[in-house]
Amino acid sequence: MISIFVTNLTEKKLIDGFAGVKYTFKPGEPLEVPIEVAKHVFGYGDENKEPYLARLGWIRTTNDLEDGLAILEKWVFSDKPPEKNHSLSPVVERVPLRAVKQTEGKVRSVA
């Protein structure tokens, strides 16, 4: 059996089933599932995601397709388990921009 790790990066848990087994996808926790489950639930490997998004209740009409795909983009599929204490997506270090505050018609920079 080939398995895949699915990580839910949304704020809501998802409970779904396949072949009589329930799977609970908790936010932020990778779950190892058979690849058939990922295909059945999310359409993993299928170009047309519309029937899967509709079954999950993420879309109601084709007009909602972009919104459903945006939700699906918050799910990570990997053939390897994520490393512990490692971010799932790369974090780019950024220096915050200086805040600009306007008072009495004057603009001043606040560090």
N, C-alpha and C positions, 0 to 999 in steps of 0.2 A: 504494500500500500504506500503510495506517495502522499506525503503530507505537506502542508503549507502553513506558515504562520500568518495570522490575520490580526492586525492591531487596529482598534477603534480609536480614532482621534477626535470623535465627536464628544458631546457632553452627555449623550443618552446611551444607555445600554440597549442592546438588541438581543432578543431571544428569538431563535428560529430553529427549525428542525430539518432533519434529513434522515430517511430510512429508519424512522422510529426513535431517533436520538435527538434530544434537545441540546442546543449549543447556546451559551450565554456569552455574548461579546461585551465585556465590561470596558468602559472608557479607559484608555491608557494601558490596558493589559493585553499583551500578545496571547493569542490562543492558537494552539496547534490543532489543525483539523485536516481530515482527508481532503485531497484536492477536489474530490467530487462534491464536497460540501461547499467549497468556495465557488465552484461552477454553478451549483444549484441556487445558492443564496444570492451571490453577487454577479453572476455571469462571468466569472473569471475566465479569460481566454476567448470570450465571445465578443465580437465587434458590436453587436446590437444589444445595448444595455437596457433598452426601453422595457421589455417584459419583466425584467428583474426589478427595475426601479418601481414599476407599477405594483408588482407583487408585494414589495416591501412597504408600499404606501407612501413612497417618496415623491411620486408623481401621480396625477389623476388624468391628465391629457398630455398630448404631445407638446402643448404650449409650456408645460412644466418641466420639459426635458432638461433644460439648462440648469434649473434649480436642483433636480435630482442628481445630475452629474456632479454638481458642486458638492453635494453631500457625499457622493461616492469617492470624490477626491480626498476626503478626510479619512479614508481607510487605507492602510498599508498592507501589502501582500508581499511576503518574502519566503524564499525557500530555506532560509537560514534563520535561526532564532536571533532576535535582537540582542546585542550585548548589554549586560546589566550595567547600570550607571552610565548609559550612553544615550544621547538624544537620538530619536528616530530620524530627525531631519537635521541637516547641518545648521548650526547657529553661526551667523556672521557677527563678529563683534562690531558694535557700532558705538560711536561717541555721540551722545545726544546733542542736538543743535541747541545753540544758545536761545533761551527764551527771549522774546521781544515783548516788552510791556509798554503800552501807550497810556500816558497820564497827562492830563491837561494839555492835549494837543501835541505833546512831545513824545517821540519814540526813543526809548532807551533800551539798551541791552542788559539783560539780567543774567549773570553767570551762575 
